[in-house]
Amino acid sequence: MQGAQITTIQEENRRAQRWLRLPLALSLTVLVMEVAAGLVANSLALLSDAGHVLTDVLALGLAWYAARQVTRPASPSMTFGYHRVGVLAAVFNAVTLAAVAGYIFFEAAQRFREPPQVAGGLVIVVAVIGLAGNLVVLWLLRGVGSQNLNLRSAYLHV
């Protein structure tokens, strides 16, 4: 029974590796677009969303990496195999999200003191494109990771 369960987990991780590529690429595209537009428009809203998308990219990238590592067999030095990589990736995602939130809070406090001019039209257009990108990524990930904590956390993060 245990051998069949391990095979199922490994197959799910192989499938996840394939499925995570497109959402990762789409999230990277949204990240670059929001950073560029946020700097041009002087918009903390876009930059903070870019920070959130950065954590999405990290979550997806780490989920992909963890899915790859979990399929590796145990070795004399790694007797349990590489199954703990998924847990470490989830912890790293949480710490990164907290750091980005702290930076956004700091930057928002600075902007309360000296509010900058913001190009509102550009912000709205890019925000709508970013929202659409996030919804597509969420839709692509909807069935991945039903039994895998790391993949489920990436899905819930997005």
CNS distance restraints for C-alpha pairs under 8 A (distance, minus, plus):
assign (resid   1 and name CA) (resid   5 and name CA) 6.39 0.50 0.50
assign (resid   2 and name CA) (resid   6 and name CA) 6.25 0.50 0.50
assign (resid   3 and name CA) (resid   7 and name CA) 6.24 0.50 0.50
assign (resid   4 and name CA) (resid   8 and name CA) 6.20 0.50 0.50
assign (resid   5 and name CA) (resid   9 and name CA) 6.24 0.50 0.50
assign (resid   6 and name CA) (resid  10 and name CA) 6.11 0.50 0.50
assign (resid   7 and name CA) (resid  11 and name CA) 6.10 0.50 0.50
assign (resid   8 and name CA) (resid  12 and name CA) 6.14 0.50 0.50
assign (resid   9 and name CA) (resid  13 and name CA) 6.22 0.50 0.50
assign (resid   9 and name CA) (resid 147 and name CA) 7.91 0.50 0.50
assign (resid   9 and name CA) (resid 148 and name CA) 7.87 0.50 0.50
assign (resid  10 and name CA) (resid  14 and name CA) 6.23 0.50 0.50
assign (resid  10 and name CA) (resid  70 and name CA) 7.11 0.50 0.50
assign (resid  10 and name CA) (resid  71 and name CA) 5.32 0.50 0.50
assign (resid  11 and name CA) (resid  15 and name CA) 6.17 0.50 0.50
assign (resid  12 and name CA) (resid  16 and name CA) 6.07 0.50 0.50
assign (resid  12 and name CA) (resid 145 and name CA) 7.39 0.50 0.50
assign (resid  13 and name CA) (resid  17 and name CA) 6.21 0.50 0.50
assign (resid  13 and name CA) (resid  67 and name CA) 4.83 0.50 0.50
assign (resid  13 and name CA) (resid  68 and name CA) 6.92 0.50 0.50
assign (resid  13 and name CA) (resid  70 and name CA) 7.25 0.50 0.50
assign (resid  13 and name CA) (resid  71 and name CA) 6.87 0.50 0.50
assign (resid  14 and name CA) (resid  18 and name CA) 6.70 0.50 0.50
assign (resid  14 and name CA) (resid  67 and name CA) 6.87 0.50 0.50
assign (resid  14 and name CA) (resid  68 and name CA) 7.11 0.50 0.50
assign (resid  14 and name CA) (resid  71 and name CA) 7.42 0.50 0.50
assign (resid  15 and name CA) (resid  19 and name CA) 6.28 0.50 0.50
assign (resid  16 and name CA) (resid  20 and name CA) 5.83 0.50 0.50
assign (resid  16 and name CA) (resid  64 and name CA) 7.08 0.50 0.50
assign (resid  16 and name CA) (resid  67 and name CA) 6.75 0.50 0.50
assign (resid  16 and name CA) (resid 144 and name CA) 6.34 0.50 0.50
assign (resid  16 and name CA) (resid 145 and name CA) 7.19 0.50 0.50
assign (resid  16 and name CA) (resid 151 and name CA) 7.74 0.50 0.50
assign (resid  17 and name CA) (resid  21 and name CA) 6.84 0.50 0.50
assign (resid  17 and name CA) (resid  64 and name CA) 5.37 0.50 0.50
assign (resid  17 and name CA) (resid  67 and name CA) 6.17 0.50 0.50
assign (resid  17 and name CA) (resid  68 and name CA) 6.72 0.50 0.50
assign (resid  19 and name CA) (resid  23 and name CA) 7.55 0.50 0.50
assign (resid  19 and name CA) (resid 140 and name CA) 7.75 0.50 0.50
assign (resid  19 and name CA) (resid 141 and name CA) 7.54 0.50 0.50
assign (resid  19 and name CA) (resid 144 and name CA) 7.60 0.50 0.50
assign (resid  20 and name CA) (resid  24 and name CA) 5.99 0.50 0.50
assign (resid  20 and name CA) (resid  60 and name CA) 6.76 0.50 0.50
assign (resid  20 and name CA) (resid  63 and name CA) 7.99 0.50 0.50
assign (resid  20 and name CA) (resid  64 and name CA) 6.20 0.50 0.50
assign (resid  20 and name CA) (resid 141 and name CA) 7.61 0.50 0.50
assign (resid  21 and name CA) (resid  25 and name CA) 6.19 0.50 0.50
assign (resid  21 and name CA) (resid  64 and name CA) 7.86 0.50 0.50
assign (resid  22 and name CA) (resid  26 and name CA) 6.10 0.50 0.50
assign (resid  23 and name CA) (resid  27 and name CA) 6.00 0.50 0.50
assign (resid  23 and name CA) (resid  60 and name CA) 7.70 0.50 0.50
assign (resid  23 and name CA) (resid 136 and name CA) 7.91 0.50 0.50
assign (resid  23 and name CA) (resid 137 and name CA) 4.97 0.50 0.50
assign (resid  23 and name CA) (resid 140 and name CA) 6.71 0.50 0.50
assign (resid  23 and name CA) (resid 141 and name CA) 7.47 0.50 0.50
assign (resid  24 and name CA) (resid  28 and name CA) 6.16 0.50 0.50
assign (resid  24 and name CA) (resid  57 and name CA) 6.08 0.50 0.50
assign (resid  24 and name CA) (resid  60 and name CA) 5.95 0.50 0.50
assign (resid  24 and name CA) (resid  61 and name CA) 6.73 0.50 0.50
assign (resid  25 and name CA) (resid  29 and name CA) 6.29 0.50 0.50
assign (resid  26 and name CA) (resid  30 and name CA) 6.33 0.50 0.50
assign (resid  26 and name CA) (resid 133 and name CA) 6.80 0.50 0.50
assign (resid  26 and name CA) (resid 137 and name CA) 7.11 0.50 0.50
assign (resid  27 and name CA) (resid  31 and name CA) 6.06 0.50 0.50
assign (resid  27 and name CA) (resid  53 and name CA) 6.66 0.50 0.50
assign (resid  27 and name CA) (resid  56 and name CA) 7.20 0.50 0.50
assign (resid  27 and name CA) (resid  57 and name CA) 6.00 0.50 0.50
assign (resid  27 and name CA) (resid 133 and name CA) 7.09 0.50 0.50
assign (resid  27 and name CA) (resid 134 and name CA) 7.25 0.50 0.50
assign (resid  27 and name CA) (resid 137 and name CA) 7.29 0.50 0.50
assign (resid  28 and name CA) (resid  32 and name CA) 6.27 0.50 0.50
assign (resid  28 and name CA) (resid  53 and name CA) 7.95 0.50 0.50
assign (resid  28 and name CA) (resid  54 and name CA) 7.82 0.50 0.50
assign (resid  28 and name CA) (resid  57 and name CA) 6.42 0.50 0.50
assign (resid  29 and name CA) (resid  33 and name CA) 6.21 0.50 0.50
assign (resid  30 and name CA) (resid  34 and name CA) 6.02 0.50 0.50
assign (resid  30 and name CA) (resid  50 and name CA) 7.82 0.50 0.50
assign (resid  30 and name CA) (resid  53 and name CA) 7.48 0.50 0.50
assign (resid  30 and name CA) (resid 129 and name CA) 7.93 0.50 0.50
assign (resid  30 and name CA) (resid 130 and name CA) 5.78 0.50 0.50
assign (resid  30 and name CA) (resid 133 and name CA) 6.65 0.50 0.50
assign (resid  31 and name CA) (resid  35 and name CA) 6.13 0.50 0.50
assign (resid  31 and name CA) (resid  50 and name CA) 5.31 0.50 0.50
assign (resid  31 and name CA) (resid  53 and name CA) 5.79 0.50 0.50
assign (resid  31 and name CA) (resid  54 and name CA) 6.40 0.50 0.50
assign (resid  32 and name CA) (resid  36 and name CA) 6.13 0.50 0.50
assign (resid  32 and name CA) (resid  50 and name CA) 7.91 0.50 0.50
assign (resid  33 and name CA) (resid  37 and name CA) 6.05 0.50 0.50
assign (resid  33 and name CA) (resid 126 and name CA) 7.56 0.50 0.50
assign (resid  34 and name CA) (resid  38 and name CA) 5.64 0.50 0.50
assign (resid  34 and name CA) (resid  46 and name CA) 5.74 0.50 0.50
assign (resid  34 and name CA) (resid  47 and name CA) 6.57 0.50 0.50
assign (resid  34 and name CA) (resid  49 and name CA) 7.46 0.50 0.50
assign (resid  34 and name CA) (resid  50 and name CA) 5.49 0.50 0.50
assign (resid  34 and name CA) (resid 126 and name CA) 6.67 0.50 0.50
assign (resid  34 and name CA) (resid 127 and name CA) 7.82 0.50 0.50
assign (resid  34 and name CA) (resid 130 and name CA) 7.36 0.50 0.50
assign (resid  35 and name CA) (resid  39 and name CA) 6.14 0.50 0.50
assign (resid  35 and name CA) (resid  46 and name CA) 7.02 0.50 0.50
assign (resid  35 and name CA) (resid  47 and name CA) 5.76 0.50 0.50
assign (resid  35 and name CA) (resid  50 and name CA) 5.86 0.50 0.50
assign (resid  36 and name CA) (resid  40 and name CA) 6.25 0.50 0.50
assign (resid  37 and name CA) (resid  41 and name CA) 5.80 0.50 0.50
assign (resid  37 and name CA) (resid  43 and name CA) 8.00 0.50 0.50
assign (resid  37 and name CA) (resid  46 and name CA) 7.29 0.50 0.50
assign (resid  37 and name CA) (resid 122 and name CA) 7.19 0.50 0.50
assign (resid  37 and name CA) (resid 123 and name CA) 7.27 0.50 0.50
assign (resid  37 and name CA) (resid 126 and name CA) 7.10 0.50 0.50
assign (resid  38 and name CA) (resid  42 and name CA) 5.51 0.50 0.50
assign (resid  38 and name CA) (resid  43 and name CA) 4.86 0.50 0.50
assign (resid  38 and name CA) (resid  44 and name CA) 6.78 0.50 0.50
assign (resid  38 and name CA) (resid  45 and name CA) 7.59 0.50 0.50
assign (resid  38 and name CA) (resid  46 and name CA) 4.90 0.50 0.50
assign (resid  38 and name CA) (resid  47 and name CA) 5.17 0.50 0.50
assign (resid  38 and name CA) (resid 123 and name CA) 7.35 0.50 0.50
assign (resid  39 and name CA) (resid  43 and name CA) 6.74 0.50 0.50
assign (resid  39 and name CA) (resid  47 and name CA) 7.46 0.50 0.50
assign (resid  41 and name CA) (resid 118 and name CA) 5.48 0.50 0.50
assign (resid  41 and name CA) (resid 119 and name CA) 4.73 0.50 0.50
assign (resid  41 and name CA) (resid 120 and name CA) 7.47 0.50 0.50
assign (resid  41 and name CA) (resid 122 and name CA) 6.64 0.50 0.50
assign (resid  41 and name CA) (resid 123 and name CA) 6.77 0.50 0.50
assign (resid  42 and name CA) (resid 116 and name CA) 7.21 0.50 0.50
assign (resid  42 and name CA) (resid 117 and name CA) 6.98 0.50 0.50
assign (resid  42 and name CA) (resid 118 and name CA) 5.33 0.50 0.50
assign (resid  42 and name CA) (resid 119 and name CA) 7.04 0.50 0.50
assign (resid  43 and name CA) (resid  47 and name CA) 6.34 0.50 0.50
assign (resid  43 and name CA) (resid 118 and name CA) 5.69 0.50 0.50
assign (resid  43 and name CA) (resid 119 and name CA) 7.44 0.50 0.50
assign (resid  43 and name CA) (resid 123 and name CA) 7.03 0.50 0.50
assign (resid  44 and name CA) (resid  48 and name CA) 5.73 0.50 0.50
assign (resid  44 and name CA) (resid 107 and name CA) 7.83 0.50 0.50
assign (resid  44 and name CA) (resid 108 and name CA) 7.42 0.50 0.50
assign (resid  45 and name CA) (resid  49 and name CA) 6.17 0.50 0.50
assign (resid  45 and name CA) (resid 123 and name CA) 8.00 0.50 0.50
assign (resid  46 and name CA) (resid  50 and name CA) 5.99 0.50 0.50
assign (resid  46 and name CA) (resid 123 and name CA) 6.72 0.50 0.50
assign (resid  46 and name CA) (resid 126 and name CA) 7.91 0.50 0.50
assign (resid  46 and name CA) (resid 127 and name CA) 6.96 0.50 0.50
assign (resid  47 and name CA) (resid  51 and name CA) 6.17 0.50 0.50
assign (resid  48 and name CA) (resid  52 and name CA) 6.33 0.50 0.50
assign (resid  48 and name CA) (resid 104 and name CA) 6.07 0.50 0.50
assign (resid  49 and name CA) (resid  53 and name CA) 6.07 0.50 0.50
assign (resid  50 and name CA) (resid  54 and name CA) 5.97 0.50 0.50
assign (resid  51 and name CA) (resid  55 and name CA) 6.47 0.50 0.50
assign (resid  51 and name CA) (resid 100 and name CA) 6.12 0.50 0.50
assign (resid  52 and name CA) (resid  56 and name CA) 6.33 0.50 0.50
assign (resid  52 and name CA) (resid  97 and name CA) 7.33 0.50 0.50
assign (resid  52 and name CA) (resid 100 and name CA) 7.31 0.50 0.50
assign (resid  53 and name CA) (resid  57 and name CA) 6.09 0.50 0.50
assign (resid  54 and name CA) (resid  58 and name CA) 6.16 0.50 0.50
assign (resid  55 and name CA) (resid  59 and name CA) 5.95 0.50 0.50
assign (resid  55 and name CA) (resid  93 and name CA) 6.82 0.50 0.50
assign (resid  55 and name CA) (resid  96 and name CA) 6.59 0.50 0.50
assign (resid  55 and name CA) (resid  97 and name CA) 5.97 0.50 0.50
assign (resid  55 and name CA) (resid 100 and name CA) 7.97 0.50 0.50
assign (resid  56 and name CA) (resid  60 and name CA) 6.03 0.50 0.50
assign (resid  56 and name CA) (resid 154 and name CA) 7.38 0.50 0.50
assign (resid  56 and name CA) (resid 157 and name CA) 6.59 0.50 0.50
assign (resid  56 and name CA) (resid 158 and name CA) 5.78 0.50 0.50
assign (resid  57 and name CA) (resid  61 and name CA) 5.82 0.50 0.50
assign (resid  58 and name CA) (resid  62 and name CA) 5.81 0.50 0.50
assign (resid  58 and name CA) (resid  93 and name CA) 6.80 0.50 0.50
assign (resid  59 and name CA) (resid  63 and name CA) 5.95 0.50 0.50
assign (resid  59 and name CA) (resid  89 and name CA) 7.62 0.50 0.50
assign (resid  59 and name CA) (resid  90 and name CA) 7.52 0.50 0.50
assign (resid  59 and name CA) (resid  93 and name CA) 5.71 0.50 0.50
assign (resid  59 and name CA) (resid 153 and name CA) 7.98 0.50 0.50
assign (resid  59 and name CA) (resid 154 and name CA) 5.30 0.50 0.50
assign (resid  59 and name CA) (resid 157 and name CA) 7.35 0.50 0.50
assign (resid  60 and name CA) (resid  64 and name CA) 6.09 0.50 0.50
assign (resid  60 and name CA) (resid 154 and name CA) 5.80 0.50 0.50
assign (resid  61 and name CA) (resid  65 and name CA) 6.13 0.50 0.50
assign (resid  62 and name CA) (resid  66 and name CA) 5.84 0.50 0.50
assign (resid  62 and name CA) (resid  86 and name CA) 7.95 0.50 0.50
assign (resid  62 and name CA) (resid  89 and name CA) 5.65 0.50 0.50
assign (resid  62 and name CA) (resid  90 and name CA) 7.99 0.50 0.50
assign (resid  63 and name CA) (resid  67 and name CA) 5.95 0.50 0.50
assign (resid  63 and name CA) (resid  86 and name CA) 6.98 0.50 0.50
assign (resid  63 and name CA) (resid  89 and name CA) 6.96 0.50 0.50
assign (resid  63 and name CA) (resid 150 and name CA) 5.94 0.50 0.50
assign (resid  63 and name CA) (resid 151 and name CA) 5.69 0.50 0.50
assign (resid  63 and name CA) (resid 154 and name CA) 6.57 0.50 0.50
assign (resid  64 and name CA) (resid  68 and name CA) 6.32 0.50 0.50
assign (resid  65 and name CA) (resid  69 and name CA) 6.23 0.50 0.50
assign (resid  66 and name CA) (resid  70 and name CA) 6.01 0.50 0.50
assign (resid  66 and name CA) (resid  83 and name CA) 7.98 0.50 0.50
assign (resid  66 and name CA) (resid  85 and name CA) 5.47 0.50 0.50
assign (resid  66 and name CA) (resid  86 and name CA) 5.00 0.50 0.50
assign (resid  66 and name CA) (resid  89 and name CA) 6.97 0.50 0.50
assign (resid  66 and name CA) (resid 150 and name CA) 7.64 0.50 0.50
assign (resid  67 and name CA) (resid  71 and name CA) 6.77 0.50 0.50
assign (resid  67 and name CA) (resid  86 and name CA) 7.35 0.50 0.50
assign (resid  68 and name CA) (resid  72 and name CA) 7.20 0.50 0.50
assign (resid  69 and name CA) (resid  82 and name CA) 5.69 0.50 0.50
assign (resid  69 and name CA) (resid  83 and name CA) 7.37 0.50 0.50
assign (resid  69 and name CA) (resid  85 and name CA) 6.94 0.50 0.50
assign (resid  70 and name CA) (resid  81 and name CA) 7.22 0.50 0.50
assign (resid  70 and name CA) (resid  82 and name CA) 4.99 0.50 0.50
assign (resid  70 and name CA) (resid  83 and name CA) 4.98 0.50 0.50
assign (resid  70 and name CA) (resid  85 and name CA) 7.19 0.50 0.50
assign (resid  70 and name CA) (resid  86 and name CA) 7.62 0.50 0.50
assign (resid  71 and name CA) (resid  82 and name CA) 7.66 0.50 0.50
assign (resid  72 and name CA) (resid  81 and name CA) 6.85 0.50 0.50
assign (resid  72 and name CA) (resid  82 and name CA) 6.56 0.50 0.50
assign (resid  73 and name CA) (resid  81 and name CA) 5.73 0.50 0.50
assign (resid  73 and name CA) (resid  82 and name CA) 7.54 0.50 0.50
assign (resid  74 and name CA) (resid  78 and name CA) 5.57 0.50 0.50
assign (resid  74 and name CA) (resid  79 and name CA) 5.21 0.50 0.50
assign (resid  74 and name CA) (resid  80 and name CA) 5.93 0.50 0.50
assign (resid  74 and name CA) (resid  81 and name CA) 3.86 0.50 0.50
assign (resid  74 and name CA) (resid  82 and name CA) 7.07 0.50 0.50
assign (resid  75 and name CA) (resid  79 and name CA) 5.50 0.50 0.50
assign (resid  75 and name CA) (resid  81 and name CA) 6.66 0.50 0.50
assign (resid  78 and name CA) (resid  82 and name CA) 7.03 0.50 0.50
assign (resid  83 and name CA) (resid  87 and name CA) 7.80 0.50 0.50
assign (resid  84 and name CA) (resid  88 and name CA) 6.35 0.50 0.50
assign (resid  85 and name CA) (resid  89 and name CA) 6.04 0.50 0.50
assign (resid  86 and name CA) (resid  90 and name CA) 6.32 0.50 0.50
assign (resid  86 and name CA) (resid 149 and name CA) 7.50 0.50 0.50
assign (resid  86 and name CA) (resid 150 and name CA) 5.22 0.50 0.50
assign (resid  87 and name CA) (resid  91 and name CA) 6.39 0.50 0.50
assign (resid  87 and name CA) (resid 149 and name CA) 7.80 0.50 0.50
assign (resid  87 and name CA) (resid 150 and name CA) 6.61 0.50 0.50
assign (resid  88 and name CA) (resid  92 and name CA) 6.18 0.50 0.50
assign (resid  89 and name CA) (resid  93 and name CA) 6.20 0.50 0.50
assign (resid  89 and name CA) (resid 150 and name CA) 7.24 0.50 0.50
assign (resid  90 and name CA) (resid  94 and name CA) 6.43 0.50 0.50
assign (resid  90 and name CA) (resid 150 and name CA) 6.02 0.50 0.50
assign (resid  90 and name CA) (resid 153 and name CA) 6.94 0.50 0.50
assign (resid  91 and name CA) (resid  95 and name CA) 6.36 0.50 0.50
assign (resid  92 and name CA) (resid  96 and name CA) 6.11 0.50 0.50
assign (resid  93 and name CA) (resid  97 and name CA) 6.17 0.50 0.50
assign (resid  94 and name CA) (resid  98 and name CA) 6.34 0.50 0.50
assign (resid  95 and name CA) (resid  99 and name CA) 6.29 0.50 0.50
assign (resid  96 and name CA) (resid 100 and name CA) 6.23 0.50 0.50
assign (resid  97 and name CA) (resid 101 and name CA) 6.18 0.50 0.50
assign (resid  98 and name CA) (resid 102 and name CA) 6.20 0.50 0.50
assign (resid  99 and name CA) (resid 103 and name CA) 6.34 0.50 0.50
assign (resid 100 and name CA) (resid 104 and name CA) 6.23 0.50 0.50
assign (resid 101 and name CA) (resid 105 and name CA) 6.18 0.50 0.50
assign (resid 102 and name CA) (resid 106 and name CA) 6.27 0.50 0.50
assign (resid 103 and name CA) (resid 107 and name CA) 6.14 0.50 0.50
assign (resid 104 and name CA) (resid 108 and name CA) 5.99 0.50 0.50
assign (resid 105 and name CA) (resid 109 and name CA) 6.27 0.50 0.50
assign (resid 106 and name CA) (resid 110 and name CA) 6.46 0.50 0.50
assign (resid 107 and name CA) (resid 111 and name CA) 6.29 0.50 0.50
assign (resid 108 and name CA) (resid 112 and name CA) 6.31 0.50 0.50
assign (resid 109 and name CA) (resid 113 and name CA) 6.87 0.50 0.50
assign (resid 110 and name CA) (resid 114 and name CA) 6.69 0.50 0.50
assign (resid 111 and name CA) (resid 115 and name CA) 4.89 0.50 0.50
assign (resid 111 and name CA) (resid 116 and name CA) 6.97 0.50 0.50
assign (resid 119 and name CA) (resid 123 and name CA) 6.43 0.50 0.50
assign (resid 120 and name CA) (resid 124 and name CA) 6.24 0.50 0.50
assign (resid 121 and name CA) (resid 125 and name CA) 6.37 0.50 0.50
assign (resid 122 and name CA) (resid 126 and name CA) 6.11 0.50 0.50
assign (resid 123 and name CA) (resid 127 and name CA) 5.87 0.50 0.50
assign (resid 124 and name CA) (resid 128 and name CA) 6.15 0.50 0.50
assign (resid 125 and name CA) (resid 129 and name CA) 6.37 0.50 0.50
assign (resid 126 and name CA) (resid 130 and name CA) 5.97 0.50 0.50
assign (resid 127 and name CA) (resid 131 and name CA) 6.04 0.50 0.50
assign (resid 128 and name CA) (resid 132 and name CA) 6.19 0.50 0.50
assign (resid 129 and name CA) (resid 133 and name CA) 6.16 0.50 0.50
assign (resid 130 and name CA) (resid 134 and name CA) 6.17 0.50 0.50
assign (resid 131 and name CA) (resid 135 and name CA) 6.17 0.50 0.50
assign (resid 132 and name CA) (resid 136 and name CA) 6.23 0.50 0.50
assign (resid 133 and name CA) (resid 137 and name CA) 6.23 0.50 0.50
assign (resid 134 and name CA) (resid 138 and name CA) 6.09 0.50 0.50
assign (resid 134 and name CA) (resid 158 and name CA) 7.13 0.50 0.50
assign (resid 135 and name CA) (resid 139 and name CA) 6.08 0.50 0.50
assign (resid 136 and name CA) (resid 140 and name CA) 6.12 0.50 0.50
assign (resid 137 and name CA) (resid 141 and name CA) 6.24 0.50 0.50
assign (resid 137 and name CA) (resid 158 and name CA) 7.58 0.50 0.50
assign (resid 138 and name CA) (resid 142 and name CA) 6.07 0.50 0.50
assign (resid 138 and name CA) (resid 155 and name CA) 6.89 0.50 0.50
assign (resid 138 and name CA) (resid 158 and name CA) 6.31 0.50 0.50
assign (resid 141 and name CA) (resid 155 and name CA) 6.08 0.50 0.50
assign (resid 142 and name CA) (resid 155 and name CA) 7.15 0.50 0.50
assign (resid 144 and name CA) (resid 151 and name CA) 6.80 0.50 0.50
assign (resid 144 and name CA) (resid 152 and name CA) 7.33 0.50 0.50
assign (resid 144 and name CA) (resid 155 and name CA) 7.79 0.50 0.50
assign (resid 145 and name CA) (resid 149 and name CA) 7.14 0.50 0.50
assign (resid 145 and name CA) (resid 150 and name CA) 7.65 0.50 0.50
assign (resid 145 and name CA) (resid 151 and name CA) 4.75 0.50 0.50
assign (resid 145 and name CA) (resid 152 and name CA) 5.08 0.50 0.50
assign (resid 145 and name CA) (resid 155 and name CA) 7.97 0.50 0.50
assign (resid 146 and name CA) (resid 151 and name CA) 7.91 0.50 0.50
assign (resid 146 and name CA) (resid 152 and name CA) 6.57 0.50 0.50
assign (resid 147 and name CA) (resid 152 and name CA) 7.71 0.50 0.50
assign (resid 148 and name CA) (resid 152 and name CA) 6.01 0.50 0.50
assign (resid 149 and name CA) (resid 153 and name CA) 6.05 0.50 0.50
assign (resid 150 and name CA) (resid 154 and name CA) 6.38 0.50 0.50
assign (resid 151 and name CA) (resid 155 and name CA) 6.27 0.50 0.50
assign (resid 152 and name CA) (resid 156 and name CA) 6.15 0.50 0.50
assign (resid 153 and name CA) (resid 157 and name CA) 5.87 0.50 0.50
assign (resid 154 and name CA) (resid 158 and name CA) 6.32 0.50 0.50
